[in-house]
Amino acid sequence: MVREGDVRIPSGCAISAVISRTGRRMTGRAVIESMKPMHDRSNGLGGGFAGYGIYPDYKDFYAFHMFFDCRDTRKKCEAFLKESFEVVKGELIPTRKMPEITDEPIIWRYFVTPLRSVLSDLQLDEKEFVARTVMKINTEMNGAYVFSSGKNMGTFKAVGFPEDVGIFYRLDEYEGYSWTAHGRYPTNTPGWWGGAHPFTLLDYSVVHNGEISSYDANRRYIEMFGYKCTLQTDTEVITYILDYLLRRQGLTPTEAANVIAAPFWSTIESKTDEYEREKLRYLRTVFPSLLITGPFSIVLGFDGGLMALNDRLKLRSMVVGEKDDRVFIASEEAAIRVMEPDAEKIWAPSGGEPVIVAVKEGAF
């Protein structure tokens, strides 16, 4: 088995994404195909996808996607969930048997909603309760792992090349208004099913190309607020940082981007707009431990939108294109051309400049 240290590629990993501004639903076929020209950015140790709008019949329920090591663990976890949730449906996630995908765990999904009596007793809103439940299962229930927990969205990931992972999960049979994809080339942790991207919490999902040098500082800070970083990977901590800033602190995506990829102080002081200058000063002063340093390009998926972001020095590649109501994001233009040969307005965002795309309100 190939593990970290056997090979190393400084610009590895591939990311890809597409979103319809009008909420038009698309199958996962195009985003699967987009990963093929970036095959060499992966090494078969991780691939994954996130789709938004894929569960319209269960859009009001949290979709828990879970890995289990055995049937007994699954039964134990089901009993735990039923103590605090109404479980409206539980089933195996449909897959195709493929020789390229091996050592698969038991892969299950549950559509759940927290019991109102439990929320009342704990005096928590439902999102916070769901997030705490995910943390509890992933840290305390050996052999069980929640790898997706949002509403009307789902993450699908495995050890393998992404184009094989997409076929394995039959993503051509799903339809969503937004898709993200990732091909992994692990540089700090071994490849395993839970360690593939996207990393998620609630409806937030992150795919990431890069390696952040601020991991320890970021992890120590975010764990003060109840998050548990158990996977020793920088993408996990990025996901929790964004959940903390967007959901718990109520920042906008642009403001969150100005925390994790904060402008240099000299750039801030050069701003002529006093309000903007003071806001950037405030964000850098209040959240200094959430500045992410090192090379990265990320795509954040969330309910109703996407955000793409490079590090301040743009040490990882990322390009954006458009066509009609769709916006495409990828590590390479070739991936965009596979999804849409006639894509227009191809450009590379500047370092630290967020590209935020929102679906028209009421479109889904």
N, C-alpha and C positions, 0 to 999 in steps of 0.2 A: 504494500500500500504506500502510495506517495504521500509524504507528509512535509510540513513546513521545514525549510532548510535544505530539502533535496534539490529544489529548483527555486529560482526567484526571478521574477520579471518586474522591473520597476514601474511599468506603465500598464500592468495587467488589469483585468476586470473590464467588462463591457456593460454599459447601461443603455436602455432604450425605453421610449415612452411615446404614447399617442393619446390625445384627448380631443373630443368633439365639443366645441363651444356651445353648440345647440343641444347637447345631450343625446345626439344620435348614437344608438348602440351599434357596436361593431364586434364581430367575433374575435377571438384571440389569435386567429390564423396569421394575420399580418405581423403582429408583434413577435410571434414565434419565428417567422421567416426573417425578420430584421436581425435576428441574432446570428444567422448563418454567415454573413460576410465578416463578422467579428469573432469567428470560431477560435482563432488563435489567441484571443485575449483571455480565454478560459483554459482550464486544464482538466475538466471533467470532475472537479471536486465540489461543484456547487452550481446550481442554476435555479432560477425561480421567477415567478410572475405575481403581480397583483392586479385584480380586475375590480372595477367599481361599477355599480349598477347591475351586478350579475344575479342578484337574488330579489327580483321585484316582488315575487309572491311572499317573501319573508322579510320585506324591507324594514319592518318595525322591530325585528328581533336581532340580537347579536349572534353572529355566526362564528362559533368557536371551531376552528380547524385544529385538530389535535393528532399528535403522534403518541402511540402507546407501544410499550415493549412486549406486552402479552395481554391475553384476554382478562386475566384477573385484575391487572392494573386498570383496564378500561372499566370493568364493573365497579371497582372501588371509586374511580373518578366520577362515574355516573351517579353513584349514591351520594357523593359529596355535592355535586351540582344540584341534585334534587332537594337538598336541604335549604337552598337559598334561591333557586331559580325555578321558574316554570319552563320545563323542557318540552317544546312543542313538536320537535322532530329530532331524531338521532339516526344517523346512517353512515355507512361506509362512503367515503368519497370515491366516485367512479374513476377507475384507472384502466389503462391498457397495459397488458403484459408486454414488456420489451426486454430483450437481452442486454440492452445498454444500461438499464436501471436495475440494480441489484440491492440485496440486503434491505429491502423496504420494511419499515415498521408497519404496525396497524395504523391506518390513516382514516380518521373518523371526523364527522362534523356534527355539531349540535346547534339548533336554532333555539335560543333561550332569551328569557327576559327576567330581570330580578323580581323577586316577590316584594310587593309593596310593604308587607309587614316587616320584612327584614330591613328594608331601607329606612322605614320609620324608626325601628328600634335603634339602628346604628346612626341615624341622622346624617345619612350620606346621600348625595345625588347618585343616580344610577351609573354614570360614567366612572366616577371615582370608585364605586363599589366593584364594577366590572374590572377596572384596572387592578385593584387590590386582589381580586380573585385570581386573575391571571398570574400575578406575582406569587401568590401563595402556592398555586399548583406547580408553577415552574421551579420554585425553590424548595418545596417541602414534599412533593409527591414524586418519589423516585420512579422513573419509567414512564412518566406522563409529561407532555410538553404542549402548551398552547402556542401555536405559531401564527394564529390569526384570530382577531376578536372584534372586528368592526361590524357595523350594520350595512347591509346591502353591498358588501364587498368581501373579497376573500383573497388570501395569499396561498400560492401553490409552489412548493419548493422541494428539492431533493438533491442527492449527490448525483451529479451527471452533467453533461453539457446541456445548456438551456434549451436548445432546439429539440433535444430528446425529452427533457422534462415537460415541455409544453405538450408534446404528443402523448406522453405518459398520462398526464392529467386530463387529456381530452379537451383542452381549452378551445379548440375549434368549435366545440358544441356550446360554449358559453357566449353571451353577448353582454358587453358593458360599454359605457360611454368613455371610459378611460382605462388604459392598460400601462403597466410598467414592467420592465424585464431586466434581468441581471444574469451575467455569466461570471462566475467567480474564479479567481486565481489566488488562492489563500497565500498570504505572506506572513501572517503571525499566528494563525490557529489552524489546526488540522481540519480537513473537510469532513463534515458529517451532516446529516439531514437537517438538524436544527440550526446549524451554522450557516446554511445557505441564505442568500438574500431573496426577497426583501425581509427586513426586520420590521415588526409591526407592534403597535399597541393601539387598541380601539380602532378608529378608522385611519390612523396615520401609518403609512408604510414608507420605508426608506430603502433605496438602492444606492450603492456607494462604490465609487472607484477611487482608491487612494489609501493613504495610511496616515492617521493623525498622530502627531507626536505629543499632543496634550491629553492623551487618553486618561492617564492616572489622575491628573488634576480635575478633569471633567467628571470622571467616575466618582471621586471622593466627594465632590460637591453635590452631584445629583442624588447620590445615595442618602444624603441628609434628609431628603424629602420622601423617603419611602420606596424609592426605586431600587431594584436588586439587579445588579449587573453580574449575571452568572456565567456568561458565555465567553468572557475575556476577549471580546472583539469590539473594535471601535464603532462599528455600525450600530450595534445595540445601544451604546451610550448616546449616539447622535439621535436615535429615535426617541429615547427618554428625554433628552434635552428639549427636543421640539415639542413633545407632549407637554412638558412642564411650561414652556414659554407660551405655547398657543392655547392650551386648554386651561391650565391652572393659573397662569399669569394674565391671560386674555390679550396677549400681544397679537398684532396682525402678522401675516407672513412676511411682509417687508420689514417690520420691526424685529422679528425673530432672526431674519437674515442679517440684520445689522448688529445682532448680538454674536452669532456664531461665526460670521465672517466680517467682523467689525472693521470699518474704515480705519486706516492709520490715523494717529492723533494729528499729524500734519495735514491730512486730508480734511479732517473734521474742522480744524481751525481755519482752513481756507474757504469754508462755506460762507457765502455772502448772506444767505437767508438765516436770520438770527434764530427763528423758531426751529429750523432744521438742525442748526449747529447745536443748540441747547438739547434737543432730543437725542442726538447722537452722543453727546457728552454724557447724558443721563444713562443711556443704555450701556455704554462702556463702563461707567462707574458702578452701576448697580449690579451688573452681571459679569464681572471680569473673569470669573472662573469658568464661564461657559463659552469663552472665545475658543474656537477650534483652530489649532495650528497644524501645519503640515499640508501636504498635497491632497486635495479631494475634489471630486465632482459628485454631487448627489442629486437625486430626484426624490422629492417628497410628494407622495400621493395623499390626498385627504378628501373628505366628503365634498364633492363639487369642484375639485380643482387639482392642479399640480403646481409645484414650485421646483425649478431647477436652479442650482447654485454651485459656483466654483469657489475655491479658496481665493484669497485676496491677490495672490500672485499668479493665478491661473496655471498651476503646475500639472493639471490634468485636462485632457481634451473634452470638449463638449460643444455640440453644434445644435442649432434649432432651425426648423423649417416650418413653412405653413402651406396649406392648400385648402381653399374654401373655408369650411368651418373647423378644420382640424389643425392642430399644432403638433409637431413631431420633435422629439428630443433624442439625441443619441451621442455615443462616444465618437462616432464617425459618420460622415455624410453618406457613405455607402449604405448604412443601415436605414437612413431616412429614405433613400432612393428605392430601396426594396419595398418599403411600405407605400410610397407614393412617388413614382418615377417623375411626375411633373411638379414636385414640390417647389415652392417659390420662396423668395426672401430668406435664403439660407444664410445664417450668420453665426458667429461664435460670440457668446456673451463675454463681457469683460470680467476679470476677476472680482469676486464679491458683489457682482451685479445680479440680483435675483430676477429670474424670468417666471412670472406668476400668471397662470391661465385659469380663469374661472368659467364654469359652465353657466349659461344664462339662467337666471333665477326662475324656478318653476319648470325647468326643462325636463326634469326626471323625478 
